[in-house]
Amino acid sequence: MSAVKSIQAVNDFVIKFANVNGTGSASANNLFAKSIFRMGIPVSPKNIFPSNIQGLPTWYEVRVNEKGYLGRRGGTDFMVSVNPQSMAKDVKDVRPGGYFLYDSTKPLDLRLHRDDINFIGIPLMQICMDEYKDARQRQLFKNMIYVGALAALLDIEFDVLTGLIADQFKGKEKLVAPNVHALELGFQYAKANFECPCTITVKRCDNVGDRILLDGNTACGLGAVYAGATVAGWYPITPSTSVIEGFEKYCKRMRIDPASGQKNYAIVQAEDELAAIGMVIGASWNGARAFTATSGPGVSLMSEFLGLAYFAEIPTVLIDVQRAGPSTGMPTRTQQSDITAAAYASHGDTKHVLLFPSTPKDCFDMTAQAFDLAERLQTPVIMLTDLDLGMNDNLSEPLSWDDAREYDRGKVFNAEELESMSERFGRYLDVDGDGIPYRTYPGTHPSKGSFFTRGTSRDEYAVYTEDGSEYVKNMERLLHKWETAKSYVPAPEIFLCDGGKKVGLIHFGTSKDATLEAVDKLAEQGIAADSCRIRAFPFNHEVEQFIADHELVFVIEQNRDAQMRSLLVNECEINPKSLIKILHYDGMPITADTIVQRVKDVAQHDNVTPIKRAQ
């Protein structure tokens, strides 16, 4: 190691793995992250991979933070670089005083040398050449060797790693010993050749509690099962595919008739996204709980059918795992860039209910809630998650379900209710004054009820008409239903701090972790900032009140065009000048430092007096 002023850190650092896509590194890197988690230390791993199959650079970044800050920090304290393609970039990413671990089987290019970081050379490939004859084994075990070396360098409890390997290969015990041996090779080499541990270490604590590591897409799939969904129409698209895979995995365990062994679910891969949403609408109209999952390009293709579901008032659930766009964009990078497209999907005057989860638990809870909302309101409900939440393991509160909970199927007349009616059934009559009509399932009654749904203009009895006054009446009722929806969707999550209402931070989705960390950092610098996490659209009164209560209001979002800000301006009729943009859209999650710097710049320009902190 170089004689430099090294970073001193315990349970607070960022480590990054630079690998080649398709070499099996993800499993080893995930093992590393889980070992820190098993030691009771909060972690936030992020898999940064290309959209090709294999061969290009891929990175795996883990933030380790004892205080529980889980947003992306930026900068790398410890780099594990085993990919020559990206080595020049990887060296530059290391913070002064940090560490750069590389495969020293071949000499390091002198042009990559830096005087202000520590270089750790381990002949990974040579060790593998000496130990293994099979080429695939050499490739796979090289990853395990550097994890073993990290155990010595960072002071990771070795028993934790071996325990994880035993768990991973349960039922395949013959694979345990070879993997443990590879760990030991790296561990012993580091011990024999370097000062261990180094100045960046981990120490067991108890700051995880009962929280779990889970990806959002799996939580969505499980949430759909618990919500009573039995039908999924879909077309594969990154990063949403694993939503349906998760749904299928849990259906195979929980949707099989115990008596007959028959499946009580249907998962249909359609020829495209348009067909997928059509299947969902048809199944939902027929009384099933059905859904689909897609990303931005799929939402574009589904827009016409979403308009049909809105106008015909058919419950429809769509999970949109957002990625960078437009066009095919960056399929394996994250963004919050489908907000406008989802809110107003389709032509004409259309508004859709949106839900914004921030954690895997939110994904589980809101997926279940989406089905209740869709049937209560008889409208499409779109849940907007993103790649960062959907495809990465996230620290989350444990999932829970109340077995006494009943599904909200909304206003549905049964056969007896239809039979007892003396008046004519009107599918689009506003009987209760809330804008929500009553519906029936097809086949409920032989002569009464609604068996036909149309997307063209109709009157209150679902009879075709192009009478302008009837069309206006129907559209006004839909707008009234939109107002009713405000009382059903999740309210915002507001945190107020001491020091008066000067600065307010509005955020949503995966900006949550960075925002809450930014609040703490701003407080340390004398700026008190309240926060409001938007959880749903339409916005209710609390969101508007939060904006009215603050002198400076920042809207934090991960897209170029400030789409959430535009939605607030448009729907709440707010002066655009009262909402200040904080934007981030490079495909990586936003950091707390990005938020802090923007707030400070504006606050200083507007002469906002820092709040004196209590001593």
PyMOL commands that set and color helices and strands:
alter all, ss='L'
color gray80, all
select helices_A, chain A and resi 25-38+84-93+110-112+124-131+135-154+158-168+173-193+216-226+241-254+273-285+296-312+339-343+360-377+387-391+415-419+468-485+509-524+541-548+563-572+576-578+592-605
alter helices_A, ss='H'
color red, helices_A
select strands_A, chain A and resi 9-10+12-20+43-48+57-65+76-81+94-103+118-122+200-201+212-215+231-234+266-269+290-294+316-322+353-355+380-386+393-396+493-495+503-508+529-534+536-537+552-557+579-583
alter strands_A, ss='S'
color yellow, strands_A
deselect
rebuild
show_as cartoon
